[in-house]
Amino acid sequence: MFERLAKSGQEFAEQTKEHIAEYADAGLRTLVIAYREIDEQEYVEFNEQFTEAKNLVSADREEMIEEVAGKIERDLILLGATAVEDELQNGVPECIDKLAQAGIKIWVLTGDKMETAINIGFACSLLRQGMKQIVINPETPENKALEKSDDKSAAAAAFKASVLQQIAEGKRLLSSSTKNSEAVALIVDGKSLTYALEDDVKDNFLELAIGCASVICCRSSPKQKALVTRLVKSKTGSTTLAIGDGANDVGMLQEADIGVGISGVEGMQAVMSSDIAIAQFRFLERLLLVHGHWCYRRISTMICYFFYKNIAFGFTIFFYEIYASFSGQAVYNDWFLSLYNVFFTSLPVIALGVFDQDVSSRLCLKFPPLYQEGIQNVLFSWLRILAWLFNGVLSATIIFFFCIRAMQHQPFRKGGEVVGLEILGATMYTCVVWVVNCQMALSISYFTCIQHLFIWGGIVFWYIFLIAYGAIDPDISTSAYQVFIEACAPSGLYWLLTLLVLIASLLPYFAYSAIQMRFFPLYHQMIQWIRSDGQTDDPEYCHIVRQRSLSHTTVGYTARFEAKSKSSKERARDH
């Protein structure tokens, strides 16, 4: 606002700046008020241009709106400043602390003055006493003098040079602090951000910002908030989440991968522009740490299991084609092939993707580092995917060769005849259905009645289908005609072979899971372990589990407490 004042309208500018600084030091949000009288002709021209700019659909719509608004927001006369108290919502510091423990990088993009933003940072524990701060602010006396002169290009060049110099100094300070494992905070004002986001500067700025534990961008315009979000999203490839409650946050919410709007007293613009709406900021911890972790685990396990069950099924067909010298004869009936992914194995996967919980919601909130499994992509890495693929090939190998070796020369009927293709196919298919459904049962951590119904119901439905389909006219049922009632069910070999194949196929996975759980547990498995032992409320056990966090926490009141404890121990050791 001070830049838009007329020379004759700056009578109380210095006094107002002093008042604003006092308000900001007290943690209040400030508002400068100025006015200018315009005639009707000027307003009509402005209104036409402003309406035309708002109706644009091109990429430069926002720039055009700002340009038109700048034509009328000039030569203003200062009236004064106001300040309002905007307290943090309940639970905000605790929520930020848990998000920091979860390995989430937290940036604050605010329109408040730098003093207010710093106070908010301390209140949220994003900043703490003794924490090194890199402040990028080009408001030096020389730059202010150039700004008051008429040479705007020289002032802009001086501001930009000052920002570049401060970024370079900040990177040197960050490098020395990293060697000493010290957390550093970056604080940038809106004017510096204007130059830091230019094409030839933004890479250096981003490199500095990523290395800092916390970043606070103050006096940021709505456009700058969106540009910072776009810069982080495009340059780092990270998933970005923006949360805001006002109309000035709309651009940021739309630019981020995930926009979370807070419904409150500042209107509904943020909520209407977001992907998810919540009532208070503190609800974000449950949204991410509980539902975010559950969804990540469910989706990753579901995709891996899809690969597994289709490879286990498909490779039995492939192995039979090799066995039959690629004659083209299918080992399974046509309807067996069609209904495998429709009825017999699909519903358990859906149940897993909807209901499974490896850790309860209470423990998800108690151990925020659990969320880091998603950030580090522990459950959906290429190693894990390939392990599931190998498990599928191994299951298919065991199923095929057990069935072939057991039935190839073994008399199956009373007359001493060996099995035909239809009995071999029905037996192999039965083994596949049992193995993939029981594999699902081993993979699930949280059973519900629906999951029991889908897993065991899929197996039961296979037998019902085999009986019903086999009872149909052989012109329709073809190779499945009376195969179960007449041949398979009366044979003890059929049932014994199904049991042996099931045990042999699941034994490698069971052994691997037992060894990993005992000697190389993942983070969620450690929590499951102490839960099964009833040690979830034991402070010593909980501390040991938290110490296994995949990344170090640098902000939040937990990090502040750890830094204070470390400092006290160092002082005691020095004495």
Secondary structure, DSSP 4 states (H G I P E B T S, - for coil): -GGGB-GGG-TTHHHHHHHHHHHHHTT-EEEEEEE----HHHHHHHHHHHHHHHT--STTHHHHHHHHHHHHS-SBEEEEEEEE--PPPTTHHHHHHHHHHTT---EEE-SS-HHHHHHHHHHTTSS-TT-EEEEE----HHHHHHHHSS-HHHHHHHHHHHHHHHHHHHHHHHHHHHHTT--EEEEE-HHHHHHHTSTTTHHHHHHHHHHSSEEEE-S--HHHHHHHHHHHHHHH----EEEE-SGGGHHHHHHSSEEEEEPBTTBSHHHHHSSEEESSTTHHHIIIIIIIHHHHHHHHHHHHHHHHHHHHHHHHHHHHHHHTTS----SS-HHHHHHIIIIISHHHHHHHHHH--SS-HHHHHH-GGGGHHHHTT-TTSHHHHHHHHHHHHHHHHHHHHHHHHHHSSS--STT-PPP-HHHHHHHHHHHHHHHHHHHHHHH-SS--HHHHHHHHHHHHHHHHHHHHHHTS-HHHHGGGTTIIIIIITT-HHHHHHHHHHHHHHHHHHHHHHHHHHHHS--HHHHHHHHHHTT-TT-HHHHHHHHHT-SS---SSHHHHHHHHHHHHHHHHHH-
